[in-house]
Amino acid sequence: MIDIPPNHAFLQITNERCPDYLASMNHVIDIVSAKSRDSSEKTRLSISHKLQLLGNAQPDRDQYLQHACELSVAAYFCRLPEADFSYEYPSRNGKNIDVSIVYNGVRFNIEVKCPNPKSKPEPSGTTKLRLRTHGRLSSIHRTTDDLNKLAEHVGYDGLLAVPNSDHKIKEALIDSARKIRIPVSDLELNCVVLCADDGDSLEHYWHCLYGAQGLFTGASFHSPEDYSVVDAIILTNLRHRHDNAFRRQGMSDPWLLESAFNLVLENQLRVKRKSPDISLLANLVPHYGRQLDSFQVPGDAPLEVLNNIKLSYFVENEMEKFDPYCFGAA
């Protein structure tokens, strides 16, 4: 078992759940290190540095969560039978892809990103009406001004406009695209694992991609050419699972990607080539796409309104039926 520095940004060695969490962490370090292209000890040292397990590491919670999610994804693909696995696969510009596997003749290049757009809680003693848009709205400034007046009129301390996170997600896509070798082979599929938090966060990510001026729409606020080599996204609550490992009751092992809430989403603006079908990726990773597609939010509101809250409603009201341990109890 690895010794944990007393000032670690995340690991709480006195928490009763910590021993199980550390045991799983050590297991994934072992299996990824054993199958790495570098020596096992070199990879183990690199992973220990990323997870801030060395005595001289500077504590940084967000960086820990980023690398914990990377390792969880790597461990899942490492365990796939008959897959040729590479951790930190050499790419271009002196950079490495987080994970790359060759499976049934197709190379899957996988980058893991935690943009972390979760809004900070309001200061105590204030009550503001929160507003978050589904994508970018051209009239947002006029709308927020009007809503601010209305909020104050009905007793709130004004309006809190939650910032849109699509800029951070755009940068995650562009950074991933810069690592991918050009030209892309017809037997290559490039994927970004986008690690989110709870149902509200997952829905916000989804709208950053497919909402008004979304990054995967023809009306994207940024040129899709800059990330057109990204074929798909796996949207997951993996960050939530690590972030709440010691706070949520009954949560299953955060180190298991297969126990997370996952959706496989296609970039319909990707480079047109004889590329592998996205279903190949969907068949490799357990996901809730079929369950979500067949679900309809109850109510008599317009269908567009119901669909805008579909993902978060599904997480809050339906996931208990499929897996009560995926998000854990507050």
Secondary structure, DSSP 8 states (H G I E B T S, - for coil): -----TT-SS--TTSTTHHHHHHHHHHHHHHHHHTSSS-HHHHHHHHHHHTT-STT----HHHHHHHHHHHHHHHHHHHSTT-EEEEEEE-STT-EEEEEEEETTEEEEEEEE----------TT---EEE--SB--TTHHHHHHHHHHHHHHTT-S-EEE----HHHHHHHHHHHHHHS-SS--TTEEEEEEEE--SHHHHHHHHHHHHSBT-TTSTT-SS-GGGGTT--EEEEE-HHHHHHTTTTSBT---TT-GGGS-EEEEE-TTS--SS---THHHHHHS---HHHHHH----SSS-HHHHHHTHHHHHHHHTHHHH-TTSS-B-
